[in-house]
Amino acid sequence: MDADELRERRRAAWRASDRLLWRTATDQLLGERLAGLAADAAAVHDPDEPADVYGNGVVEQLEQRVASLLGFPAAVFFPTGTMAQQVALRCWAGRTGSGTVALHPLAHPEVHERGAFGAVSGLRTVRVTTEPRLPTAEEVQDFEEPFGSLMLELPLRDAGFVLPTWDELVAVVGAARERDAVVHFDGARLWECPPHFGRPLHEIASLADSVYVSFYKSLRGLSGAALAGPEDLVSEARTWRHRYGGLAFQQFPAAVSALLGLERELPRLPVYVSHAKVVASALRDAFDASPAPWARVHPEVPHTHQFFVYLAYPADVLNRACLRQAEESGVTLFRDWSPQGCPPGVSVTEVTVAAEGLEWTAADVREAVRGFLDRVEKESR
């Protein structure tokens, strides 16, 4: 079986599973997504209005909603978060006179964007810390090079969806301000941060000079992002969006799906975050009681509704066990395991707890772990 056949077999098994912790957009077929969008659109926008043209209509409605939620004067829609952050940091560089952006080495632009900051926008990145967490105020204060912008990814996905405490976040923003730097939040997953910080979205966002948010991750939209900030920054960002090729003729499918996410998924995220703690605790208990040679849930108490699980087995063994469990029992506990960033013999996977996972009790999780590890043992022979 080649890689494409295996990939489709796994997707078919996930789609057919009746017990999952979460479903992704790729679990649905094209017709299902289109039918769902058509059926639900009237809940957030008048379908008898003309479709948007170059960013008006429903796109403007979405921009206004995001600006209001985040407490900023304005926001602008982008087709991708990569473009939104390119433009944001480019605009800030023009204002600060510095094209140097301080960020974490695990931040999205450093890991997943092929060096786009430097290759496309002429920006230079410096790394304030190499620890698997956001930088501290002391690290920002004592950093040996000048920088014009500090970018903070909240949560820091590739470190395990980790967040600082509220006081730590306030302090690190203050440290950047003392250096006359602006602060930009990579808030691709900012929507699920309020429970951890104990603060509403607008209060969290108010710490930054600008914020990017995504619509297709936690909100389950089709695609798209927004950049929120001061009026003059957003106005310039619209110009650069056009120059970067991001002013699409019509964007109503993405905009409508984003509004649906804000209406339906956003209010549920605190419940997902709470239940993720139940799932993570049950996973730890199940691994502790199992013959698995080594396991780790990170963070032990999740900061959001997503976290990492590490196991001391090769990724191909774990992925085959996942597939067998889904096909044989209709249970999808884990999905993709990878050795990336792990020591030899250890693999990691991301776990998300969403609407589908709310029905899982701690006992359900422990039972699913036992079934999974039984299949791991068989695949290891």
C-alpha positions in Angstrom: 0.0 0.0 0.0 1.5 3.3 -1.0 1.4 6.5 1.0 -1.6 8.0 -0.8 -3.6 4.8 -0.3 -2.7 4.6 3.4 -3.6 8.3 3.8 -7.1 7.7 2.3 -7.6 4.6 4.4 -6.9 6.5 7.5 -9.2 9.3 6.5 -12.0 6.8 5.8 -11.5 5.2 9.2 -11.7 8.6 10.9 -14.8 9.6 9.0 -16.4 6.3 9.9 -15.5 6.4 13.6 -18.4 7.0 16.0 -16.2 7.8 19.0 -13.7 10.6 18.6 -12.2 13.4 20.7 -12.5 15.8 17.8 -13.3 16.0 14.1 -11.3 18.0 11.6 -12.5 19.8 8.5 -10.8 17.1 6.4 -13.1 14.5 7.9 -16.0 15.9 5.9 -16.5 15.4 2.2 -16.7 18.4 -0.1 -20.5 18.0 -0.6 -21.0 17.8 3.1 -19.2 21.1 3.7 -21.0 22.9 1.0 -24.4 21.6 2.1 -23.7 22.6 5.7 -22.6 26.1 4.7 -25.7 26.7 2.6 -28.0 25.4 5.3 -26.5 27.5 8.1 -25.6 30.8 6.3 -28.8 32.5 7.1 -28.1 32.3 10.8 -25.3 34.9 10.5 -26.0 36.8 7.2 -28.9 37.7 5.0 -28.6 35.4 2.0 -30.8 37.7 -0.1 -28.0 40.4 0.0 -25.6 40.6 -2.9 -22.4 38.6 -2.5 -19.3 40.5 -1.5 -17.0 42.1 -4.1 -13.4 42.9 -3.2 -14.0 42.9 0.5 -17.4 44.5 1.1 -20.7 43.0 2.3 -20.3 40.0 4.5 -16.5 40.4 4.7 -16.9 43.9 6.2 -19.4 42.4 8.6 -16.8 39.9 9.7 -14.1 42.5 10.1 -16.4 44.6 12.3 -17.3 41.6 14.4 -13.6 40.7 15.0 -12.6 44.3 15.8 -15.4 44.4 18.4 -14.5 41.1 20.0 -10.9 42.0 20.3 -11.5 45.6 21.4 -9.6 47.3 18.5 -10.8 50.1 16.3 -10.5 48.1 13.1 -9.7 44.7 11.5 -9.0 43.5 8.0 -9.7 40.1 6.5 -6.8 38.1 5.0 -6.9 34.8 3.0 -4.1 33.3 5.2 -2.5 34.0 8.5 0.9 33.8 6.9 0.0 36.8 4.8 -1.6 38.7 7.7 1.5 38.4 9.8 3.8 39.3 6.9 1.9 42.5 6.4 1.5 43.3 10.1 5.2 43.1 10.9 6.1 44.9 7.6 3.8 47.8 8.6 5.3 48.0 12.1 8.8 47.9 10.7 8.0 51.1 8.7 6.7 52.8 11.9 9.5 51.7 14.3 12.4 52.1 11.8 13.5 48.5 12.6 13.0 45.4 10.5 14.1 43.2 13.3 11.4 40.9 14.8 12.0 39.2 18.1 10.2 35.8 18.4 10.5 32.2 19.6 12.4 29.7 17.5 9.3 27.5 17.6 7.0 30.3 16.4 5.0 29.6 13.2 7.0 31.9 10.9 10.2 30.2 11.9 9.0 26.7 11.6 6.2 26.6 9.0 6.6 29.5 6.6 9.8 28.7 4.7 11.6 31.9 5.9 8.9 34.1 4.5 9.6 37.1 6.8 13.1 37.5 5.3 12.5 36.2 1.8 9.3 38.2 1.1 9.3 41.1 3.4 12.9 41.8 4.1 12.5 41.3 7.8 15.1 39.8 10.1 14.2 37.6 13.0 16.0 37.2 16.3 15.3 34.6 19.0 14.8 35.9 22.5 14.9 32.4 24.2 15.4 28.8 23.3 13.4 27.5 26.2 10.2 25.6 25.3 7.9 28.4 26.5 7.3 32.0 25.8 10.1 34.4 26.7 10.2 36.0 30.2 10.4 39.7 30.9 14.0 39.3 32.0 14.9 37.6 28.7 13.3 40.5 26.8 14.9 43.1 29.0 18.4 41.6 28.7 18.4 40.6 25.1 21.6 41.8 23.5 20.2 43.1 20.2 17.8 45.9 19.4 14.5 44.9 17.8 11.4 46.9 16.7 8.7 44.3 17.2 8.1 41.4 19.6 5.9 38.7 18.3 4.3 36.4 20.9 2.4 33.2 19.7 -0.5 32.5 22.1 -0.5 29.6 22.7 2.9 28.4 21.5 1.7 25.4 19.5 5.0 23.6 18.8 6.0 23.7 22.5 2.7 22.0 23.5 0.1 24.7 23.2 1.7 26.4 26.2 0.8 29.8 27.7 2.4 32.0 30.3 0.5 33.1 33.3 -1.4 36.4 33.1 1.2 38.2 35.2 4.0 36.8 33.1 2.3 38.0 29.9 1.8 41.5 31.3 5.4 41.6 32.4 6.9 40.5 29.1 4.7 43.1 27.2 5.9 45.7 29.6 9.5 44.7 29.1 9.1 45.1 25.3 7.5 48.6 25.8 10.5 49.6 27.9 12.6 48.9 24.9 10.3 51.0 22.7 9.2 47.9 20.8 5.7 47.2 19.6 4.0 43.9 20.5 2.2 41.7 18.0 0.2 38.6 19.1 0.2 35.6 16.8 -3.3 34.7 18.0 -4.1 31.9 15.6 -5.5 30.1 18.6 -6.2 33.1 20.8 -9.9 32.3 20.9 -9.4 29.5 23.5 -7.0 31.4 25.8 -9.5 33.3 28.1 -10.0 30.3 30.5 -6.3 30.0 31.2 -5.8 33.8 31.7 -9.1 34.4 33.5 -9.6 37.4 31.3 -12.0 38.2 28.4 -10.7 38.2 24.8 -10.6 42.0 24.6 -8.6 42.4 27.7 -6.0 39.9 26.5 -5.8 41.5 23.1 -5.5 45.0 24.6 -2.0 44.2 25.8 -0.8 44.1 22.1 -0.5 46.7 19.5 -1.9 44.3 16.9 -3.4 40.8 16.8 -3.8 38.2 14.2 -6.5 35.5 14.6 -7.4 32.5 12.5 -10.9 31.3 11.5 -10.2 27.7 10.3 -8.5 26.3 13.4 -10.5 26.4 16.6 -13.5 28.0 14.9 -13.7 25.3 12.2 -14.1 27.9 9.4 -13.2 27.1 5.8 -10.2 29.4 5.7 -9.1 32.9 6.4 -7.7 35.2 9.1 -7.9 38.7 10.3 -5.5 41.4 11.5 -6.8 43.8 14.2 -5.2 47.0 15.3 -5.2 50.8 15.1 -7.1 52.4 12.2 -3.9 53.6 10.5 -2.2 50.3 10.7 -5.3 48.4 9.3 -5.6 51.0 6.5 -2.0 50.4 5.4 -2.5 46.6 5.8 -5.3 46.8 3.3 -2.9 48.3 0.8 -0.3 45.7 1.4 -2.9 42.9 1.2 -3.6 44.1 -2.3 0.1 44.2 -3.2 0.6 40.7 -1.8 -2.3 39.3 -3.9 -4.7 38.8 -1.1 -7.6 41.0 -2.2 -9.7 38.2 -3.7 -12.8 39.0 -5.9 -15.2 37.2 -3.6 -14.6 35.6 -0.2 -18.1 35.0 1.1 -17.7 31.2 1.7 -14.8 31.8 4.1 -16.4 34.9 5.7 -19.8 33.2 6.3 -18.1 30.1 7.8 -16.0 32.4 10.0 -19.1 34.2 11.3 -20.7 30.8 12.0 -17.6 29.8 14.0 -17.8 33.0 16.0 -21.5 32.4 16.6 -21.3 28.7 17.5 -17.8 27.5 18.3 -16.4 30.5 20.2 -18.9 30.2 23.1 -18.2 26.5 23.4 -14.4 26.8 23.7 -14.3 27.3 27.5 -16.2 23.9 27.8 -13.7 22.2 25.5 -10.8 23.6 27.6 -12.3 22.4 30.8 -13.0 18.9 29.5 -9.4 18.7 28.0 -8.2 18.7 31.6 -10.4 15.6 32.3 -9.1 13.8 29.2 -5.5 14.7 30.0 -5.8 13.4 33.6 -7.4 10.2 32.4 -4.6 9.7 29.8 -2.0 10.1 32.5 -3.7 7.6 34.8 -4.1 5.1 32.0 -0.5 5.3 30.9 0.7 5.1 34.5 -1.3 1.8 34.9 -0.1 0.4 31.6 3.0 -1.5 30.5 4.0 1.3 28.2 7.8 1.9 28.8 7.4 5.7 29.0 4.7 8.3 28.4 4.1 11.9 29.0 1.2 14.3 28.6 2.3 17.9 28.1 1.4 20.1 29.7 0.2 17.8 32.5 -2.8 20.2 32.9 -3.6 21.6 29.5 -3.6 25.4 29.0 -6.1 25.2 26.2 -8.2 22.4 24.6 -5.1 21.0 22.9 -2.0 19.3 24.2 0.8 16.9 23.3 1.2 13.2 24.2 4.5 11.5 23.9 5.1 7.7 23.8 8.3 5.6 23.6 7.4 3.8 20.4 8.2 4.4 16.7 5.7 6.6 14.9 4.9 4.0 12.3 3.9 1.4 15.0 1.7 4.0 16.7 0.1 5.1 13.5 -0.7 1.5 12.5 -2.2 0.9 15.9 -4.4 4.0 15.5 -5.7 2.8 12.2 -6.5 -0.7 13.6 -8.3 0.8 16.5 -10.4 3.1 14.3 -11.2 0.3 11.8 -11.9 -2.4 14.3 -13.7 -0.6 17.1 -14.9 2.8 15.6 -12.8 4.6 18.2 -10.3 7.3 17.2 -8.3 8.3 20.3 -5.2 9.5 18.5 -4.5 10.5 14.9 -1.0 11.3 13.6 2.1 10.4 15.4 5.5 11.9 14.4 9.1 11.6 15.6 9.7 15.3 14.8 11.5 17.0 17.7 11.7 13.8 19.7 14.7 11.8 20.9 15.2 8.4 19.1 12.4 5.9 19.8 9.9 8.6 21.0 7.0 9.9 19.1 4.5 12.8 19.7 0.9 13.5 18.7 -1.4 16.4 19.2 -4.7 15.9 21.0 -7.6 18.2 20.7 -10.8 18.0 22.7 -13.9 19.5 20.9 -17.6 18.9 20.8 -17.2 15.2 19.9 -15.1 14.6 23.0 -17.5 16.1 25.5 -19.3 12.7 25.8 -16.1 10.9 26.8 -15.8 10.2 30.5 -12.5 9.5 32.2 -13.4 5.8 32.2 -14.0 6.0 28.4 -10.6 7.5 27.9 -8.9 4.8 30.1 -10.6 2.1 28.2 -9.6 3.6 24.8 -6.0 3.8 26.0 -6.0 0.1 26.9 -7.4 -0.8 23.5 -4.9 1.3 21.8 -1.9 -0.1 23.7 -3.1 -3.6 23.1 -2.8 -2.9 19.3 0.5 -1.2 19.8 1.8 -4.4 21.4 0.6 -6.4 18.4 2.1 -4.0 15.9 5.4 -4.1 17.8 5.9 -7.8 17.3 
